[in-house]
Structures are given as C-alpha cells and as structure tokens.
Amino acid sequence: METNTPPVKEKPKRGNVFYIGLISFFGGISQDMFVPILPLYLTNVLGLDKVLIGVSEGLVTSGASLFKIVAGFLSDKLGKRKPFVFLGYFFSFVARPLLAFVSAGSAILGLRFLDGVGKGLKDSPKDALIADSTTQSTRGKEFGVARMLDTFGSVVGPIVLFGLMYLLRDHPSKYHIVLVLTMVPLFFTFLILKFKVKETPAVHKTVGPTFKVSLPRKFYVFLGIMIVFSIGNSSDAFLVLRSQDLGVAIFAIPLVYALFNFVYASASVPLGSLSDKIGRQKVIILGWMAFSLSYFGFAFANQSYQAWLLFAFYGLYYATTEGVAKAFVADMVPSDHRGRAYGIYNTAIGLSALPASFIAGLLWDKAGSSAPFFFGGTVSLFAVILLMFFSRKSVS
C-alpha cells in the first residue's frame, strides 16, 4: 500500500539551493583535482591492473551505497540533514590526502571505500535538503542549479589540476602533492555548511517506524529501470583510460575532463527547466540516448581528437539525467520520506556500480579497450526502451 499522506503546501527556503550548490562546488573542486589522474597514478605509478582499478572505483560508489540508505533514513527520523552532510565531507577530507602515503592495493581499496562512505553519508540528506527547499513547479530547474554549481566545481578542479601538474611536471612527487592539496577546498564546504545552509526539517512527521511506510510503486518501477541502465554505466575512469589509449597526453587529461564538466554544468539548468515543461522521463530518455552515442563513439574512436569531442558530448548525458532523475524522485515521494527514498535510490544505483565497473575492467583486459563501451552502449539502449514503455504506462 502507498502512504496516505495528506497534501501539504511546500514552503521553499529561498537561497538555500544556491548555498547547497556552493558547498558542492568546493566539494567538486576537491574531487576533480585528483579523479582525472587517479587511474593514471594507479596504473602508471603504482602498477595496478585494470580489474583492481575497476573494483576500487566500484567500491567508491558501492561503499557509498551502504550508507546512503542509512543516512537517508536517519535524516528523516531525526529531522536533521546538515550533520550527515558535514560528516560525509569530513570522511573525504581524511581519505583523499591519505592516498598519497600508501601504495598497497588493499590500502588503496580501503581509502577509496572510506571516501565512498563519506559520499554515502552526505548525498541523500543533501538531495533531501534541495528537494525540501523547492516546489514541484520549479524543481527541475532548482536541481539543475545545484548540479550546475556542483559541476562548475568539477570544471575548476581539473583546471587547477592542470596548473599543478604543469608547475610540478618535473617533481618526482607531483601526484602525492596534488592528493594532499585536495583537503584545501573542503575547508570552504565546512564554513558554508555551518553558516549559510539552513536546515529543512520534514513538513509533516511520519507516524510509526519509517521503514514500515511504503513508498509509491511508481518509484520502485522507475528505480528498477535505473538499475538496468546502471549495469552498463561503468566508472568514468575507463573514459580517462580510453582517452589515454587514443593518444591524449597525460597533461591534457585534466583539460579534457574540464571540457566535459563545462558542457555538463552549462546545460544543467536549461535541461532541468526543460524537464519542468515536457516531463522528467522525456529528458532522461534524451540523456540515455546521449550516453549510448557517447559510448559507441568511444568504442569506434581511433584518433585522440575524437576523445575531446566525445567527452564534451558525454556531458550532455549528465546534464539530462543527474538532477532530473532526482527531481523526478522528489515529485513521486512526500517530503518526510525523501531522505529514505533518496537513500534507497542512491544505494541501488551505487550497488550497481561495482558489477558495472568490474565487468568493464574484465572486458577491457579480456576483449580489448573498445569492449566495455560496446557493452555499455547496448545496455543503455535497452534501458531507453524500458523507460519509454514506463512513460506510456500509468504506474500508480
């Protein structure tokens, strides 16, 4: 049975989405100061194989998933979101620089898992903060604003990385220095979260234990389709490795990544607004088609310049899905269950990342560098068909 929750008037907190986006901006700088070169560091410096890299990246997302549902549930139960967001960023603050001081595969896996735990603790409560600070009529746009700010951090991060790698190009510890400096932007996230972001407790209280309250069936059907898509959506680390495989110079990788994030950030607000007008599912379908075309493009590519074009086009996939899918979840779920809904949603998608990245690494090692992209492109087309069918059916 679905929850019989009386409708309430949504009261957005003005300016909150901007500040939530701003903490994500600095968090994005920290993350993308090292993510574009991490697979290169693990491969070229530490000598780890592609399967272990796939597992390590899968552990970030899957490790996050173990805590997303718990953080979402507890933030609903306690009526507090901010403490979980703070703790999540703090775990990343600890885990990222420590990567500079270990070399064993098991230690790398452990620290990537800890970073994933941090992501898990903050993501669902942060999504609920955004959802509770908006109304349905503009929710797609507001999630787009948050994604735009988050992603502009991921534009600045690789540019900072490029500058650091250039300045430290002859330094034997350049990778290690970059990893330590990932701490710096996270100081700003703590300050903004403390002094600018307003708490948004649920507008009506859940009666009884939260886990016993059913979420709408439509939510679970949509989630099932998202899981199918996610099985073909391996870590973006494989796009970085494929770009190097096509001949993109290591020093240029951060700029390729910055271009991708610039397209993503620039398109997030207009495409989020488009979902307010024509519907969330239609925009997500467009995004998955962009994903499929990008992946097939990476499979067939044979020149380095093609990696730049494909990475830029790949940004459209993120702009049409990341914020829009979360806005769609908020549309389907009442406010006092959104923390749990985002926990379940993020957990399910995250748990799919480990097998997706493991499959991609295995296909790369056994069948060549194009194989993971043929697989991902095909799976995404199948997910498009399922979502189109879902859009035509009235699932209640």
Beta strands, then each sheet from edge to edge (+ up, - down):
end
